Amino acid sequence: MSELTLNLNFSGPGYNESQEKPSGNARHQQFLRKRRYLEHKGFLNNKQNRNNRQKGKDKREKLQKERKRKDHAQASAVFPKFTTLKPELSTNPSTTMQAHHGNSATIKEFSVPLKSTSKTGSSSELLNPLKYVALDCEMVGTGLKGHCSELARCSIVSYDGDVIYDKFIKPVNPVTDLRTRWSGIRWQDLHKATPFEQAQREILNILTGKVVVGHAIQNDFKVLKYSHPVHLLRDTSRIPILNQKAGLPENQPASLKTLTKLLLNKKIQTGKKGHSSVEDAKATMELYKTVAVEWERTLASTTF
């Protein structure tokens, strides 16, 4: 029997080979055509431009942050930052004096300019005048024959001599000796004075984190019942450079009155009305400023 060969088409009528799924190569060609169309319309270019602009912006911001970080590291290597109070000072002298003697002074927020207007010292070289305050206290006698000293007035001034705090303070124990000749305290000053514990909280809130300038300052901290970090103390009775400038023996403590007369040509603590803690604090700060830059460099060289 002869062989029979059949040619069968199972696609049925109307079958068109062009309707088959395009091969992988055909899909790629279709993708390229769409891409060229989008490029021609400008869609892909706009997107790329936006990406380039964003990348450039990110790079600039990164460089700016890096520069700020380096500047901050260099500044803090010399004078670390401290959290500070900012008291706002009254510009009316008569109001300030009434507050001093009427015991109505309160802690206020204030701002001190970074550059000092004082002719003595250079705050720009110290970098941060906001760190520095001067403290002076007046004491009265309590106990048998007034032999015990207790705080009766405290004054704090800024680097530029502005009064930050000045209050009469009521001692814990009964006063037996006002010591008016030296303290300047009178009975009426203590009549409505601030209780010691309240005043202590207010004062320490100001001193915390500050470089505190004072004369024989250990006596002030003793009546405040407080111990300040040693590296943040500047005692003008123990700065040899001051004694040198005044022509006095380096290792012999000199009185605030003597140093002020010799170096600032000012008279303080005169008359029989007693001392003023505001006047003494201002004089102490002015004395310190005459040697501030040199003394800070000396301390830095002995510390590191």
Salt bridges, closest charged atoms under 4 A:
GLU39 OE2 - ARG35 NE 3.35
GLU66 OE2 - ARG69 NH2 2.70
GLU125 OE1 - ARG297 NH2 2.98
ASP166 OD2 - HIS100 NE2 3.75
ASP166 OD1 - ARG153 NE 3.00
GLU202 OE1 - LYS167 NZ 3.11
ASP280 OD2 - HIS275 ND1 3.99
GLU286 OE2 - LYS289 NZ 3.56
GLU296 OE2 - ARG234 NE 2.76
